[in-house]
Amino acid sequence: MKFCNLLCALVYSILIAGSQFSMADACTGVRLIAKDGSSVYGRTMEWGTFDLNTRVAVVPRGYNFTGLTPDGHNGKKWQAKYGFVGLDMLGKDLFADAQNEKGLSIGLFYHPGFAEYMDYDKTEASNTITAVDLVSYILSQFATIDEVKKGMESVIVVPVVEKAIGIPVQAHWMVTEPSGKSIVIEYLDNELHIFDNPLGVITNSPSFDWHMTNLRNYVNLSAVAIPSKKIEDMNFSPLGGGSGMIGLPGDFTPPSRFIRAVAWSQTARPLEKSREAVYELFRILDNFNVPLGAAEGSDHVGTNIDGMRSATLWTTAWDLTEKKLYFHTQHNRRVRMVDLNKINFTIKGIKNIPLDEKKEQDTKDITPFN
C-alpha cells in the first residue's frame, strides 16, 4: 500500500512537471562568435494563442520613458541615452527583442512558474519598473554588459498584470554585447539573479543554472560519428551520418531545446565574420520552428489562431558587430534587413514598421519560357 501511494505520488509529480513544460515555452535564443571576434545573436519567437502583431520599432535618443507599477504609469522616469531598434508586441511599446546603436542586444523570453519579481513598495515607485519595461530600460541606458550588471542593482522590478494574458508577464532575459559576452537576467524568489552565459544559449523554464547543470547529462554527445564495432564475428557500423548525436532530445520542451541549441551552436562550422555567422544562425534556429498547437499559450482559454500559419511567429538574427537586424516571419521566409547605421536616432517619437507588408510568401518565378 505504501509502495502504491509512493508510486502514485511519483507519477503525479511527473505529470505536474510535465504539464508545466507542456505549455511548450518554445522561444530559443543563440549567440555565435566568428573567428574575427565578431558576434551575432538571434532567436525564435513562439506564441500559440494569438498573433502578437509584431512591428519593427525605432526608438530615438532622448525618448522619455515611465515605468509601469501596479498603480499605473507612476514608476521610474528616464530618458534614452541611446537609440535602439526593437520588435514589439501587441501593438504596444513592449519589446521582445532589440539592439541599441552601441550593439548591445537583449531578448525577453517566457519564464513561467519560475519568475518571481520583487514586492511592490509604493514609497519606492520612483525607482520601480515592470518586466515589459526592462528591454527599454537596459538598451536606452547601457552600452556594455558590465554597465548592465551594475545598473540592474539599482532598479526594482515588480509584477504588473498584462491585460492580454490576464497575468504578469513572467520573463527572463538574455543580454549580449558585440564582443560576444552574454548574461542571463532572472528574478527568482523575489530576488535579482544575473548569470554569466558563456555558451550563449537560452530557452525557458526552469532557471538558467538548472539548464547548465542538466548539460552534464549529455556530455557523451559529439559531432563525430560513432566508430564501427565488432561483436563476435559481426561488424556493426552506424546506419548513417549524425551517429555522434544519438541521445540528443528532440521534443519542444525548454530543457530539450536548450541541449539542442548548445549542441548545434558548439558544433557550428567555422565562421570568418559576423556576416557569415548570420547564415549559420538562421540554419540553427530553423531547427526550433514549432507548429501550431505545440507552443506556449496554446492551452489557454480564448485561443485565436485565425490567420496564423505557425507558432513560430518570427525569427531574428542581430549582427552585433555590423549593427544590422535580419529577420523572417511565419508568413514570408524571405530575409529582410534593417541597418541601424543608417537610422536617424534623433527623430521625434517612436517609428513603427510592419514586419510583413503582405502576409504571404515572396516567391520568385524562375520557370523557363520558350
C-alpha positions in Angstrom: 0.0 0.0 0.0 2.8 2.3 0.9 4.6 1.5 -2.3 1.4 2.2 -4.3 0.9 5.5 -2.6 4.6 6.4 -3.3 4.3 5.3 -6.9 1.1 7.4 -7.4 2.7 10.4 -5.8 5.7 9.9 -8.1 3.5 9.7 -11.2 1.5 12.7 -10.1 4.7 14.7 -9.6 5.9 13.7 -13.1 2.6 14.7 -14.6 2.7 18.1 -12.8 6.2 18.7 -14.0 5.2 17.6 -17.5 2.2 19.9 -17.5 4.4 22.8 -16.6 6.6 22.2 -19.6 3.6 21.1 -21.8 2.9 24.8 -22.2 5.9 24.4 -24.6 7.6 27.6 -23.7 9.2 27.4 -27.0 11.4 30.5 -27.7 15.0 29.7 -28.2 18.0 32.1 -28.3 21.5 31.5 -29.6 24.7 33.6 -29.9 27.6 32.8 -32.3 31.1 34.2 -32.3 33.1 34.3 -35.6 36.8 33.8 -35.9 37.5 37.5 -36.1 35.8 38.1 -32.8 32.5 39.5 -34.2 29.3 38.1 -32.9 25.6 37.6 -33.8 22.6 36.8 -31.6 19.2 35.6 -32.7 16.1 33.9 -31.5 12.7 32.4 -32.5 9.5 33.8 -31.1 6.8 31.3 -30.4 3.3 32.1 -29.2 0.4 29.8 -30.0 -2.6 31.7 -28.5 -2.9 34.6 -30.9 -0.7 36.7 -33.2 1.4 39.2 -31.4 1.2 41.5 -34.4 4.9 42.4 -34.0 6.3 45.5 -35.7 9.8 46.8 -36.1 10.1 49.9 -33.8 12.8 52.7 -33.9 13.2 54.3 -30.5 15.2 57.6 -30.7 17.7 59.1 -28.3 16.1 61.4 -25.8 12.8 59.5 -25.7 11.2 59.7 -22.3 10.1 56.6 -20.5 8.0 56.0 -17.4 8.0 52.6 -15.7 4.8 50.8 -15.0 3.7 49.7 -11.5 0.6 48.1 -10.1 -0.7 51.7 -9.6 -0.2 52.7 -13.2 2.4 54.8 -15.0 3.9 56.2 -11.9 7.2 54.4 -11.9 10.8 55.2 -12.7 11.3 58.0 -15.2 14.3 58.0 -17.5 15.5 59.4 -20.8 17.1 57.4 -23.5 20.9 57.9 -23.8 21.0 55.5 -26.8 18.5 54.9 -29.6 17.5 51.3 -30.4 15.6 49.1 -32.8 13.2 46.6 -31.3 10.5 44.1 -32.2 7.4 45.0 -30.3 4.3 43.0 -29.2 0.5 43.6 -29.1 0.8 46.9 -31.0 2.4 48.5 -27.8 5.8 49.7 -26.9 6.6 46.4 -25.3 9.8 45.0 -26.8 10.6 41.3 -27.1 13.9 41.6 -28.9 16.1 44.6 -29.6 19.5 46.1 -30.2 20.8 49.6 -29.4 23.1 51.8 -31.5 26.1 50.5 -29.5 25.5 46.9 -30.5 24.1 45.8 -27.1 21.2 43.3 -27.6 18.6 41.8 -25.4 15.8 39.2 -25.8 12.8 38.7 -23.5 12.0 35.0 -23.0 8.9 33.5 -21.3 9.8 32.0 -17.9 6.5 30.6 -16.4 6.4 29.1 -13.0 9.8 30.5 -12.0 9.9 34.3 -12.5 9.1 35.9 -9.1 9.7 39.6 -9.1 10.2 42.0 -6.2 7.4 43.1 -3.9 5.9 46.5 -4.8 6.5 49.3 -2.3 4.7 52.5 -3.1 7.3 54.5 -1.4 9.8 53.2 -4.0 7.6 53.8 -7.0 10.0 56.4 -8.5 12.7 53.6 -8.9 10.3 50.8 -10.0 9.5 49.3 -13.4 7.9 46.0 -14.5 9.1 43.2 -16.7 7.9 44.6 -20.0 9.9 47.8 -19.3 13.2 46.0 -18.8 14.3 45.9 -22.5 13.7 49.6 -23.0 15.5 50.4 -19.7 18.6 48.4 -20.5 19.0 49.3 -24.1 18.3 53.0 -23.7 20.7 53.3 -20.7 23.7 50.9 -21.1 26.3 50.1 -23.7 28.1 47.1 -22.2 27.4 44.0 -20.1 29.4 45.5 -17.1 27.2 48.6 -17.2 24.1 46.4 -17.3 25.2 44.3 -14.3 25.9 47.5 -12.2 22.7 49.3 -13.4 20.3 46.4 -12.6 21.3 46.6 -8.9 19.6 49.9 -8.5 16.2 49.3 -10.2 13.2 47.5 -8.7 11.2 45.1 -11.0 7.7 44.2 -9.8 4.8 42.2 -11.3 2.1 44.0 -13.2 -0.8 42.2 -14.8 -0.8 42.3 -18.7 -4.4 42.5 -19.8 -3.8 40.5 -23.0 -3.0 37.4 -20.9 -4.5 38.2 -17.6 -1.3 37.7 -15.5 2.0 39.4 -15.1 4.5 38.7 -17.9 6.8 36.1 -16.5 10.1 36.5 -18.2 13.9 36.3 -18.1 16.3 38.0 -20.4 19.5 37.2 -22.4 21.8 40.2 -22.9 24.7 40.2 -25.3 27.4 42.8 -26.3 29.3 42.9 -29.5 32.3 41.1 -28.0 30.0 38.1 -27.6 30.0 38.4 -23.8 26.5 37.4 -22.6 24.4 37.2 -19.4 21.0 35.9 -18.4 18.9 38.0 -16.0 16.3 36.3 -13.8 14.1 37.1 -10.9 13.9 34.1 -8.6 12.3 34.1 -5.1 11.8 37.8 -5.4 15.5 38.5 -5.9 17.6 39.5 -8.9 20.0 36.9 -10.3 22.5 37.5 -13.0 24.2 34.5 -14.6 27.2 34.6 -16.9 26.2 32.8 -20.2 29.5 31.6 -21.7 27.7 29.2 -24.2 25.3 31.9 -25.4 22.1 29.9 -25.2 18.7 30.5 -23.6 15.3 28.8 -23.7 12.6 29.0 -21.0 11.8 27.3 -17.6 13.3 26.2 -15.3 16.1 28.6 -14.1 19.2 29.1 -16.1 21.5 27.4 -13.6 19.3 24.3 -13.8 19.8 24.1 -17.5 23.6 24.5 -17.2 23.6 21.6 -14.6 21.4 19.5 -16.9 24.1 19.7 -19.6 26.1 17.2 -17.7 23.6 14.5 -18.7 24.7 14.9 -22.3 28.5 15.0 -22.2 28.5 12.0 -24.5 27.2 14.0 -27.4 29.7 14.6 -30.2 29.7 15.9 -33.8 32.0 12.9 -34.6 30.3 9.7 -35.8 30.4 6.6 -33.6 33.1 4.2 -34.9 32.2 0.7 -36.1 32.2 -2.0 -33.5 33.0 -5.7 -33.8 31.0 -8.2 -31.7 31.9 -11.8 -32.1 32.3 -12.3 -35.9 29.9 -9.5 -36.8 30.8 -5.8 -37.7 28.3 -3.1 -36.7 28.5 0.4 -38.1 26.2 3.4 -37.9 23.4 3.5 -40.3 24.2 7.0 -41.4 25.7 10.4 -40.5 24.9 12.0 -37.2 25.5 9.0 -35.0 27.6 11.1 -32.6 24.4 12.9 -31.7 22.5 9.8 -30.7 20.6 10.6 -27.5 20.0 14.3 -28.5 16.5 15.1 -27.2 14.1 16.1 -29.9 10.9 17.4 -28.2 9.8 21.0 -27.8 10.3 21.3 -24.0 12.7 24.0 -22.8 15.3 21.5 -21.3 15.5 19.6 -24.6 15.7 22.7 -26.7 18.5 24.1 -24.5 20.5 20.9 -25.1 19.9 21.0 -28.8 20.8 24.7 -29.0 24.1 24.1 -27.2 24.9 21.1 -29.4 24.2 22.9 -32.7 25.9 26.1 -31.7 29.0 24.4 -30.3 29.4 22.3 -33.5 28.7 25.1 -35.9 31.0 25.3 -39.0 34.0 27.8 -38.7 32.8 31.3 -39.4 35.1 34.0 -40.7 33.0 37.1 -40.0 29.6 38.0 -38.5 28.0 38.3 -42.0 28.7 34.6 -42.5 27.6 33.8 -38.9 24.1 35.2 -39.8 23.6 32.4 -42.3 24.7 29.8 -39.7 22.5 31.3 -37.1 19.4 31.1 -39.3 20.3 27.4 -40.1 20.5 26.6 -36.4 17.3 28.4 -35.4 15.3 26.7 -38.2 15.7 23.5 -36.1 13.4 25.1 -33.5 10.3 26.0 -35.6 7.2 24.9 -33.7 3.8 24.0 -35.3 0.6 25.4 -34.1 -0.8 23.6 -31.1 2.6 22.9 -29.6 3.7 26.3 -28.4 3.4 28.4 -25.3 -0.1 29.7 -24.7 -1.7 27.1 -26.9 -3.5 25.6 -23.9 -5.0 29.0 -22.9 -8.7 29.7 -23.0 -9.7 32.2 -25.7 -7.1 31.0 -28.3 -7.4 32.8 -31.6 -5.1 31.5 -34.3 -7.0 32.8 -37.3 -4.6 33.8 -40.0 -1.6 32.2 -38.3 0.5 29.6 -40.1 2.9 28.7 -37.4 3.5 29.0 -33.7 6.9 30.4 -34.6 5.9 33.9 -35.4 9.3 35.3 -36.4 13.0 34.6 -36.3 15.7 37.2 -35.9 19.4 37.4 -36.4 21.1 40.5 -35.0 24.6 41.3 -36.3 26.0 42.9 -33.1 29.2 44.0 -34.9 27.8 45.5 -38.1 24.7 46.6 -36.2 22.1 45.1 -38.5 18.8 43.2 -37.9 17.8 40.3 -40.2 14.5 38.5 -39.8 11.9 36.3 -41.5 8.3 35.6 -40.4 5.7 32.9 -40.3 4.2 34.3 -43.5 7.3 35.1 -45.5 10.6 33.3 -45.3 12.4 36.0 -47.3 15.1 37.5 -45.1 14.7 41.3 -44.6 17.2 43.7 -43.1 17.3 46.9 -41.0 20.6 48.7 -40.9 21.0 50.5 -37.6 23.9 52.5 -39.0 21.5 54.3 -41.4 18.9 55.2 -38.9 18.4 58.7 -37.6 18.1 58.2 -33.9 17.3 61.9 -33.3 13.7 61.6 -34.7 10.8 62.6 -32.5 8.7 59.7 -31.2 8.8 56.0 -31.9 8.6 55.0 -35.6 6.9 51.7 -36.4 7.3 49.4 -39.5 5.2 46.3 -40.1 7.2 43.0 -40.3 5.2 41.9 -43.3 3.9 44.3 -46.0 1.8 41.4 -47.2 1.2 38.2 -45.1 2.2 35.9 -47.9 5.4 34.3 -49.2 7.6 36.4 -51.5 8.1 33.9 -54.3 10.3 34.4 -57.4 9.1 32.6 -60.6 12.1 31.1 -62.4 10.1 28.9 -64.8 12.0 28.8 -68.2 10.0 30.2 -71.1 10.5 29.4 -74.8 
